[in-house]
Amino acid sequence: MNRLWKEFNSQLRYQIIFPFLLLTLIVAMAGGMVVFYLVGQSLQERFDNHLAAVTRAANDALVSQEQANLQFLREVAFSLPNETNGAPAVADALADGDVAGLSLALDPFFRVGARRNEMHLDRLIVFDRAGKTLVDYERSDDVVSYDYITHTSLDLSGAWFAERVLSGESDEYGDKYAGLIRFSDTNQLYFATIAPVRAGDDVVGGLIAATRVDNLLAALAVRSQAAGITLYDDAGRVVSSTFDATASGNAPPMRLELLSKFAGRETPVAGALFSRETVGGREYQFAYVPLIVRGSKVGILAPALSRDYVMDTWNSTLGPIVTLIVVLSLVIIVAGVSIARLITRPLEELAATARAISHGDTSRRAYIVSENEIGQLANSFNQMTEYLVRLYGQVQAEASQRAAIVESISDGIIVVDDVGNIKLINRATRRLMNLADDEPLPARLSDIPLNRLIEGVPGFGSQRASDLYTLGDYIVRASVAPVIASDGMRSGYVCLLQDMTAEVTVDRAKTNFIGTISHELRTPLTVIRGNSDLLLRGLAGPMEEEQRVFVESIRQHANNMTTLVNNVIVIANLDAGTLNTDLEPMDLARPIGEAIFPLQSQIKAKGLTLTLDIAADLRPVLGDYDQVRQIVYQLLDNARRYTFEGGITVRARDNGDHVRVEVEDTGRGIPPDMQDQIFERFIRGDGTSEGINSSERGIGLGLAICKQLVERQGGIIGVTSVPGQGSTFYFTLRYANDTTSPENSSRSMAEAA
C-alpha cells in the first residue's frame, strides 16, 4: 500500500487523473442524488396533492351527509297525515303524546331513509319535551332487508343538545344541531343531526337522525377513494377507523409532535398535516384535518392512502436514470484520462530534466517540440537554467566574500532565526566562548552562558549600563537587532557581543580608587573635627572671640567635608556592589532617634524647631538598621540645610500594608520642574537664596543615596512640595510579617544594587 501511495505521489499523471476521476464520481453521485431528489419530490408532491384531493372529497362527503340528514329531518318534521296507513302528522302525534301514531308515521320514513345512498340512516329517535325518547328505531345488521329494531326509552334531558332544541334556541347556524353522540344503551358513537319539532309556534319535541360513525367512515372512504379513514378525538386517540374493520391492522394513535402542531387549527383542508404510518406491515400516508361540525371542532379526521403508488413509480424510474448516469460517467472518464495523458507526457520530460539539473547535471536541457504553453514553459526553463548557472557562480563568490568579512570582525556576531536557533557565529564569538574551530555550535541562543552583570556595573545608579553580561572570563555588551529582508519581512535576529572587559576593569579601578581616597580623607578629617571640638571647649586654653570664630569655621567645614566623604564612600560601595542589605525586623523609632541625635545641635543653632511624631502602636518593620538610619539622617540634614525659619517634623504612620516615614520642613520648597530630578546624582538647588558657595550646599549625593537605599529594601521614595511653603520627603518600608513581596528575594536585592 505504501509503495502504491509513493508511486501515486511521484507521478503527475496520476495526480491529474485520480482527482479527475474522483471529481467525476462526485459529480455523478451528486447529479444522481439531485435527480433522485427532484424525481422523489415530484412524486411526493403529486402524492400529497392526490391525498389533499381525497381529504377534500371526504370532507365534502361529510358535509353532504349533514345536509342529507337535515333534509330528511325537515321532511319528517313537516310531514302531513298519511292517508294510506292512517298515520297522523308527526308534529301532531308528538304534541298529543301518541306513541302508536308516531310509530306508524315514522315507519315509512325510516325505511325510505335507510335506502338513500347519500344519507346512510342508521337510527331515528323522537323525544318529547321532557327529553324522554318515544320512538327509537335502529337499523338491523341485515342491510339487505332494511329491517329495524326498537330500543327502550332513554332519558336524553341531560344531553348537550336537549335544552337547546327543546327551548327553540337558535344560533348563527339555525335551530338544527349536529355532532357526535354516544348513546348509553348501545355504547356506539353516532354522527347525529338533531332538529326541533314544532306544532304551530311551540316546540313539542325533537328528532334525531343518526349514522354510526364506523358506517359513515366506510361510506366516506368509498366516496373519496381513500384507502382508509380514521377519526381521532382532540387527545389524539382513535375513535373509529376503517382499518380496524379490515384485516390490514389497527390505526395508530396520533403522534405527540403532530398533536402539538394541530392544536388550535380550525381550517378543514388547507391546514392539513401529513405523516407516514405503518398499518398491518404496509406504509400509508395520513392527512390530518379538523372535523368541523356547525363551526366547532369535534375531532380530527385522517384520510390515508397507500404509498405503494409512490414506490411503484419510483422503481420504474430508477433503472433508466441510473443507466444514463453510469454511461455518461464512463464517457467522461475515458475522455478525461486521454486528455490528462496527453498533457502529462511533456511535463514528465520537463520534470526529468529538472531532476537531472538538481543532481548537478547542469548541461541537461528539456527537448519539447510542441508550440503550446508547455513548449513555451520548456524554452523558458532552459533559459532560466542557463541564467541560474551564471547567477549561482556570482552568489558563491559574494557569499565567500561576506563570510570573510563577518569572520574578520573583532566583535562577536551571532545570527539566529525567529525561534532562537543559532545559524551562524564568527571567529570572535568562538574566542569569547573558548570554542575551537572544529567544535560544534550551540543549538540555541539560550545555550550560550550569558549572565547579566549585577555587581560592579559601570555608571551611576539608574544610569548604569543594563546590557552588560558575563561570558566565561569576559564581560560583553550584548545588543540584538532584527534582520529585515528587502520585502520588509523579518527573517531572524543578529546579536552583537562587544568585549567590554577592559573598560569594566578600568571603571572598577576608578571606583576602588575613589573609595580608597575617600577612606584616607576621612582619617585626617576626624582629627581636624576632634581637635576643633577640643579647642572650642577650651581644653587647650582660653581663646579670644576672633579665634573661636576661626575654629568654628574649621569645625563646620570639617563636618561638611566628612559628610561629603561618607556619601562618596557609600556611592562607591553601591557602584562596586559591595554594600550589603541585611533585612531584619526592628523598631522604627530606634534608627530614627539615632539619626536625629547628631543633628539636634545644628538644627537648634539655626533657630529651628524639631518635632518627632511616631505612632506608639507602630508594628516592627523589615529593613536594614544602618541604612534606615542613614536615610533618615540624609533627609533630615537636607531639610536642615534648606530651612531658615520655622521647623522640621519627622513622623511615621501606619498605611495599611506598609509604614510611611515623612520629613516635613518649612523651607523654600522645590520647583515642580525639579521634583522629578531631585533624586538623581549631583542635582542640587538653584542657589537663589543660599549662595552657590554657601557652606550649607552639598554636592547632590544625599537624596540619590536615599533613593537607592530605599529601593534596596523594597520601598519607594518621593517628595511633595509647594514653592515658598516647604517640602515633605517620604519613603515607605514593609512590615516584618510581609512575606509576599517580591523584594524579599535575594535576586531582587541584587538587581536593586
Buried (B, 14 or more C-beta within 10 A) or exposed (E): EEEEEEEEEEBBBBBBBEEBBEEBEEBBEEBBEEBBEEBBEEBBEEBBEBBBBBBBBBBBBBEBBBEBBBBBBEEBBEBEBBEEEEBBBBBBBBBEEBBEBBBBBBBBBBBBBBEEEBBBBBBBBBBBBEBBBBBBBBBBEEEEEBEBEEBEBBEBEEBEBBEBBBEEEEEEEEBBBBBBBEBEEEEBBBBBBBBBBBBEEEBBBBBBBBBBBBBBBBBBBEBBEBBBBBBBBBEBEBBBBBBBEBEBBEBBBBBEEBBEEBEEBEEBBEBBBBBEBEBEEEEBBBBBBBBBBBEEBBBBBBBBBBBEBBEEBBEEBEEEBEEEBEEBBEEBBEEBBEEBEEBBBBBEBBBEBBEBBEEEEBEBBBEBEEEEEBBEBBEEBBEEBEEEEEEEEEEEEEEEEEEEEBEEEEBBBBBBBEEEBBBBBBBBBBEBBEBEEEEEBBEEBEEBEBEEBBEBBBEBBEEBBEEBBBBEEBBBBBEEEEBEEEEEEEEBBBBBBBBBBEBBEEBBEEBBEBBEBBEEBBEEBEEBBEBBEEBBEEEEEEBEEEEBEEBEEBBBBBBBBBBBBBBBBBBBBBBBBBBEBEBEEBBBBEBBBBBBEEBEEBBEEEEBEBEEEBEEEBEBBBBBBEBBBBBBBBBBBBBBBBBBEEBBBBBBEEEEEBBBBBBBBBBBBBEEEBBEEBBBBEBBBEEEEBEEEEEBBBEBBBBBBBBBBBBBBBBEBBBBBEEEEBBBBBBBBBBBEBEEBEBBEEEBBBEBB
